[in-house]
C-alpha cells in the first residue's frame, strides 16, 4: 500500500508539471539507471540508448518500472543499509515521469535537449582492461544436456606474471552468453592443484545475470601472486542449439600497492535437506571476522527455490543489526550490493538466514514432490551469503 500511495503522489506532482518528453525527462533516467545493461553487446534483450530504440518498448517499460520489476533491485530499504553505491532502483518521481511520458504518447521532444551519450567500453563494464585472459581452447556445448547436466568445466590459464599483481577491477565475460549459466574465476599457485569448494581458495571475480564485475575502492585490491594461474570455472546450460564458447576475464590493476587486501568469502551451508512441499524452509550459517576488517559488498546466492535472504551482524559489544534483507530473491538476477566500506571489529559475528520454497506454489520449482539437497545444477540448491571485505595488509 505504501508504494502505491507514494507512486500516486509522485504521479500527481509530475502531471501537474505539464509536458514530459524523452530527450529532456526520460533519457537522463535511462542513462543513469538502465543503459549499463540495455545497450549493444550485453545480455539485456534490447538497447535503450536512443529514442528510436526505446520508443517501441514504451508500454512495456512503463509496466515493468511501475511494478518495480525493472531495474531489478530487490532489497528492503526500510532495514539495514539504505544507500548502496550501485543502487539502480528508481525513485517514485522517476517512475512517475516514465509513466506520464508513456501515457502522453511517448513524445520525443527537442533533439537539442538530449543529454550527451554515456561512454561505454565495448564489451566491458569495468572499462578497458589492462590484461585479458581467456580459456585456452573453445568448449563445445552440446545442444542437449546429458542426464544429470553438464559437470562444471574448469580451464586453467597461466598468467605469466613475473611479479605480484594487485587487481582493482575484474570482470568475466562469456563467449556465448546463451549457454553460459555462470562463471567463477579462482586464483591458484602455479604449482598448486585446484580443489573445488576449498574455503582457502581465492575467488577473483564471477559472472551471472546481474551486476557481477568486481569494482573495488581505491587503496583496496585483490592479489594475484607472481607465477599464479587462474581457473575459469564454467557452468553451461544447453538451449537446444550446439554452440562453442571461449570465455575470458579482464583485469585492471591498481596504480600503486594497496593498503588493504580484499577477500571474497561465502558464508555457506551445504548440509541441508529441503522436504517435499516445504514452502518456507529455513537454512542458516554463521561467520566470525578473525581480524578488524571493512565490509564492502553482499551477494546472496540460491537457486530456483530461493525465497529470501538476510544478513545480521552482532558486534563484540553485543549490539546487533540487519544490514541486508532481500525479501524477494530472484534467481535470474544475481545482484551484488556494494556499500561504502563499513568497519567490522574483530570478532563480529555474521548470521545468514535463507528461506526456500519447495512447494507447488513456486512456479519456478522443478519438482515439489522431491527433497532437495546442495548441488551444482540449477534444479539442486545452494545457500551462500557471499561477502567482500578488506583486511589491512601486514607488512
RAGITA-V598794 format. One record per backbone hydrogen bond with DSSP energy under -1.0 kcal/mol. CO is the residue of the C=O (numbers start at 1). NH is the residue of the N-H. Records with the same first field share a line. If there is no record, write none. Layout:
CO=NH + NH
//
This chain:
1=5
2=6
3=7
4=8
5=9
6=10
7=11
8=12
9=13
10=14
11=15
12=16
14=17
21=25 + 26
22=27
26=30
27=31
28=32
29=33
30=34 + 35
34=37 + 38
37=39
38=48
50=54
51=55
54=57
55=58
57=61
58=62
59=63
60=64
61=65
62=66
63=67
64=69 + 70
76=79
84=87
91=95
92=96
93=97
94=98
95=99
96=100
97=101
98=102
99=103
100=104
101=106
102=105
107=22
108=23
110=113
111=114
121=124
131=251
133=249
139=245
141=243
143=240
146=149
153=234
155=232
157=230
161=227
165=224
166=254
167=222
168=216
169=252
170=214
171=250
173=248
176=179
179=237
182=235
183=207
184=233
185=204 + 205
186=231
188=229
189=192
195=198
198=201
202=187
205=185
207=183
209=334
214=170
217=220
219=259 + 260
221=262
222=167
224=165
225=228
228=159
229=188
230=157
231=186
232=155
233=184
234=153
235=181 + 182
243=141
245=139
247=135
248=173
249=133
250=171
251=130 + 131
252=168 + 169
259=393
260=221
261=391
263=389
265=387
266=268
267=385
274=372
275=278
278=358
281=356
283=354
285=352
287=350
289=347
293=344
294=390
295=342
296=339
297=388
298=337
299=386
301=384
303=306
305=357
307=329
308=355
309=326
310=353
311=323 + 324
312=351
313=321
314=349
315=318
319=315
321=313
323=81
324=311
325=76
326=309
330=333
333=335
337=298
338=85
342=295
344=293
345=348
348=289
349=314
350=287
351=312
352=285
353=310
354=283
355=307 + 308
356=281
358=277
359=362
362=365
367=370
368=277
372=274
373=381
377=380
381=375
383=269
384=301
385=267
386=299
387=265
388=296 + 297
389=263
390=294
391=261
//
